[in-house]
Amino acid sequence: MSLQTAIDLNDRFELAYVNWARMDLASADYKDADTALLKASRLDANDVVPFVLLAYSALAQGRLQEAVTLSQKAHAVGGSHAFAHRVAARVFEQQNQLERAIAELKLCLEEQPDGPGVDAVRSELELVQSLER
């Protein structure tokens, strides 16, 4: 496996851990993904991607408060991270905090008004707004 080779050659190659974690997330191996993402976040605390992916992993494992905390941490690092808002929105939907979910979905659309997944976010926003009424 080429990622293992990259890590063997340089165990400080943060992107290799992130990509490894993406494969683990795709196969729903959340515990191994978490391990790789934690290593990546320690190697480069300014890279927001490990925090966003950790938030997604926490959500998938039902660790809802941790998912929100990691989503917020991603934004604290800086920049726009629309997917982190979507993760937080899902948590708030599950907790029946629809107003907060709507706010997160709106922020998601503000940060990424175009691109892949935007139609799904708009649909989700419409659904949550209809539930709030």
C-alpha positions in Angstrom: 0.0 0.0 0.0 1.5 3.3 -1.1 0.3 5.3 2.0 2.0 2.8 4.3 5.2 3.3 2.3 4.9 7.0 2.6 4.5 6.7 6.3 7.3 4.3 6.6 9.6 6.7 4.7 8.4 9.7 6.7 6.2 9.2 9.8 5.7 13.0 9.9 3.9 13.1 6.6 0.6 14.5 7.8 -1.3 14.1 4.4 -0.6 10.4 4.4 -2.5 10.0 7.7 -5.3 12.2 6.4 -5.6 10.1 3.3 -5.4 6.9 5.2 -8.2 8.1 7.5 -10.4 9.0 4.4 -10.1 5.4 3.3 -11.0 4.2 6.8 -14.0 6.6 6.9 -15.2 5.3 3.5 -15.2 1.7 4.9 -16.8 2.8 8.2 -13.7 1.9 10.2 -14.1 4.9 12.4 -11.7 3.9 15.2 -8.8 3.5 12.8 -9.8 6.8 11.1 -9.7 8.5 14.5 -6.2 7.2 15.2 -4.9 8.5 11.9 -6.7 11.8 12.2 -5.4 12.4 15.7 -1.9 11.7 14.5 -2.4 14.1 11.6 -3.8 16.8 13.8 -0.8 16.6 16.1 1.6 16.8 13.1 -0.1 20.0 11.8 -2.4 21.8 14.2 -3.1 24.4 11.5 -4.6 22.0 9.1 -8.3 22.0 9.5 -9.1 18.9 7.5 -8.3 16.4 10.4 -10.7 18.3 12.7 -13.5 18.3 10.1 -13.0 14.6 9.5 -12.8 13.9 13.2 -16.1 15.7 13.6 -17.7 13.5 10.9 -16.3 10.4 12.5 -17.6 11.4 16.0 -21.1 12.0 14.5 -21.0 8.6 12.8 -20.2 7.0 16.1 -22.9 8.9 18.0 -20.5 11.1 19.9 -22.7 14.2 19.3 -21.2 16.8 21.6 -17.7 15.9 20.4 -18.8 16.3 16.8 -20.0 19.8 17.6 -16.8 20.7 19.5 -14.6 19.5 16.7 -16.7 21.4 14.1 -16.2 24.5 16.2 -12.5 23.7 16.5 -12.2 23.5 12.7 -13.6 27.0 12.5 -11.3 28.3 15.2 -8.3 27.1 13.2 -9.5 29.5 10.4 -11.1 29.6 7.0 -14.3 28.4 5.6 -15.3 24.8 6.2 -18.8 24.3 5.0 -18.9 20.6 5.8 -18.2 21.2 9.4 -21.4 23.2 9.6 -23.2 20.3 8.0 -21.9 18.0 10.6 -23.0 20.4 13.4 -26.4 20.7 11.8 -26.9 17.0 11.8 -26.1 16.9 15.5 -28.6 19.6 16.2 -31.2 17.9 14.1 -30.8 14.7 16.2 -31.1 16.8 19.3 -34.2 18.4 18.0 -32.5 21.8 18.2 -33.9 22.8 14.8 -33.2 26.5 15.1 -29.5 25.8 15.6 -29.6 23.2 12.8 -31.0 25.8 10.4 -28.4 28.4 11.4 -25.6 25.8 10.7 -27.1 24.9 7.3 -27.4 28.6 6.4 -23.7 29.1 7.3 -22.8 26.1 5.2 -24.5 27.6 2.2 -22.9 31.0 2.9 -19.4 29.4 3.0 -20.1 27.2 -0.1 -22.9 28.6 -2.2 -21.9 26.4 -5.2 -20.3 23.1 -5.7 -20.9 19.5 -5.0 -23.6 18.8 -2.4 -25.1 22.2 -2.3 -28.4 21.0 -3.6 -28.6 18.4 -0.8 -27.8 21.1 1.7 -30.6 23.3 0.3 -33.0 20.3 0.5 -32.0 19.6 4.0 -32.5 23.2 5.0 -36.0 23.2 3.5 -36.9 20.0 5.3 -35.6 21.3 8.7 -37.4 24.6 8.2 -40.6 22.7 7.5 -40.2 20.7 10.7 -39.6 23.8 12.8 -43.0 25.2 11.9 
